[in-house]
């Protein structure tokens, strides 16, 4: 199993490199959160040494654990990490728009980061790499036009279990692989507590295994309710026939 997974990771590295070359860009850029998904994507891309790999740490009142995890990645020096603090911009938006709802505040963070990544990508001729895995993709557990905004999605076919296995194969620091998955969009947030279901159950469901009815209902509800995230904006009937 480990050998097959390692081969797949090498394939992903080649796939990223080939796509970068055919798109006439210099490499990829992605948000580094201190979580396992972003660390894995960056390390996969860095395997080839043929393209530029830029991670961006965009602190918006992140936790001390996030900071420690990013520090551990910096120490490995597998890829470049730059700092773009966004707390002031976030606070300005909150004040200007008079935002109070937790969901609006959390998603604003993700969208500010997406804007930052795309601006830097255009400035330096890079592609934005998304860090969503198979579980998040199926559940729709991402911010529309936020962390869901990307040019490529390298690990979208890896379940969370495979993400952790892959991260260990590529020597992602243990402080990252041992922490509870979290988007860090608010204090003490964890993915599993927010979704109400464990990644283990989502993995099993995606692999056609039987799980608890309670968990299955949550997974299917997320998938159904988030259909709007899986396609381009809906369009009405055309007024007249025009060239597509």
N, C-alpha and C positions, 0 to 999 in steps of 0.2 A: 504493500500500500504506500509506504513512505517513498519508495523509488518511483512509483507511478506519479505521485503527487509532485515530487521534485522535478520530474520530467515535464509536468504540466506547468510548473512555475518557470522553467526555462523556456517553454513554448510562449508563455505570456510575455516574458521579457523580449523575445524575438518579435512577437506580434506588436508590442508597443513600439519597438524600434522601427519596424517596417512601416507602421502606420505614420509615425513621425516623419520618416524619410519621404514617403509618398505624398504627404501633405505639405512638404516643403517648409517645415518648421524646424526649430532647433532642439526641441525637447518637450518636456511636460512640466507643468506647475500644478501643485495641489496644496490644499490646506492641511497642515499638520496639527492635530488636535491633542496629541498625547494618547490617543487610542490605538488599538491594534490594527484597525482597517487601514488608516492612513499610513501608518508605519510600514505595513505590508506592501501596499501599492508602491510607495517610494523605494523600498528595498528591491522589489521585483524589477522596477524600471532601471535601477542602478546596476543590475547584474551585468548588463551588456557593455557598459562603459563607452558607448558609442553616441549617446545623446545627453543633453543637459537635463538634469533632474533638480528642480527647485521646490523645496517645501517652504510654506509660509505659515509662520506662527502668528495668529491674529488674536491677541489677548483681549477679551472683553470680560474682565473681572473673573477670569478662570480660577480654578482651584489650585492649591499648592501642589496637589498630586499631578495635575496636568503639567505644571511647570517642571516637576521632577522628571516626568516621563520624556518631555521634550529635551531636557538637559541630557538625559541618557542617550537619546538619539544623536544629539550634537557630538557627544564624546566619541561615538563610533565613526563619525566622519564618512559615512557611506554616500551622503548626498548633501547638497547645500541647504541650509535653513536660514531664511531671513525673517526679520521681525517687522510686523506692521501692527502696532497697537491701535485698537479700534474703540476703546472704551469711551473716549471723548465724543467720537462721532455717534456712537450708540446713544449716549446720554442726550446729545443734541437732538437726535431724532425723536427720542421718547418725549422730551420736553416740547418740541415743536408740534408733534402730532397728538400730544396729550394721551399717550398710550397707557393703559392700565391692565388690560387682560393678559394673563400669563402666556397664553398661546401667541398673542401678537408680539409680546416682548421677546419670547424665545425665537420665533421665526424671523424677527427682525435681525437678530444676531447672525443667523445662517445666511440671510440675504445680503447683509453688509459684507460678509466674507466672500460671497459669490461675486459681488460687484468688484471687490478688490482683486480677486483672482483673475477675472476676465480683463480688467484694466492692465494688470501686470502682464498677462498672457499676450495681449495685443502689443504692448510696449516692447516686449522682448521676443516676439515671434514664437510663442509657445502654445501648446495645447493644454486645456484644463482637464486634468484627470480626476474623475469621480472616485469615491472610495466606498460606494455602496456594495454590499454583499448580497447573496441570493435571498437571505431571509428578509432583509430590509426592502429589497426590490419587490418581493411578493406581497409583503405586508403594506407597502406604500409608506414605510416608516422613514420618511425623509421630508425635508421642507421643499415644497414646490418652488422652483426658481431660487432655491437656496443651495443646500448641499446636494440637491437633486440635479443641479445645473452642471453639465459636464460635456466635454467633447468625446471622451472615451470612458468606458467603465470596465477596467481590467479584471476585477474580482467579482463581477456580478453573477457568475455561475458557481461561486464557492459558498457553501453553507458556512455558518459561523464556526462550526466544529472544524471544518477544513481551513478556515482563516487562521484559527489558533494553531493548528498543526503546521500550516505553511509558515507562520511567523516564527515558530520554534526552529523549523528547518533553516530559515534564513538568519537565525540568531538575533531576532528582535529582542531588545532588553527585557529581562524577566519582569521588571517593574511594570511593563506594559502588558505582557501576556498574562499576568496574574491579577490584574485589576478587574473590577466589574465593568462591563461595557457601559459607556455613558457618552452622550452627546455633550454633556457639560453645559447645557443651555440654561440651567438654573441650579441652585444649591442642592447638593445631595441627590441629584437626578441620576437614575440608572435606567437603561433601556428596558430591562425586564419588568421593573416595577411600574414603569409608565405604560407599557403595553399590556401588562397583566398576564403575561405568559412567558415561560422560559425559552431561551434560544434552543435548548435541547428538544423541546416539543416542536418548535418550528422546523428544526432540522429534520426530525423524524417525519413530520407531515410532508415535507417537500420530498422526502425519500420514500413516500408511499407506505409508511409504517403506521400502524394503529396507535392512536394516542387517546388521552382522556377526552370525552365528549365536550367537557367544559373548555379545554384548550382549543379543540378543533373549532368550536363556535366562535371563539375570540379571533382566531386566525382568519377564518372565512369572513367574519364581519369586517375586519381591517381590510382584507383584499377587496371586498365588495364596495365598501365606503370610499376607498381611495382610488377607484377606477379613473377619476378625473386626472390623476397624476401620471397615468400610464400612456397618455396619448397627447398629440398636439391640441391646441385650443379648438373647441368644437366650432363648426361653421354652419350657417343656415343654407337653404337652397340658393342656387345662383339666380341672379336676375336675368342674365343672358349668357350664352356660351362664350367663354373667353379662353385664351391660351393658358395652359397650365405649365 
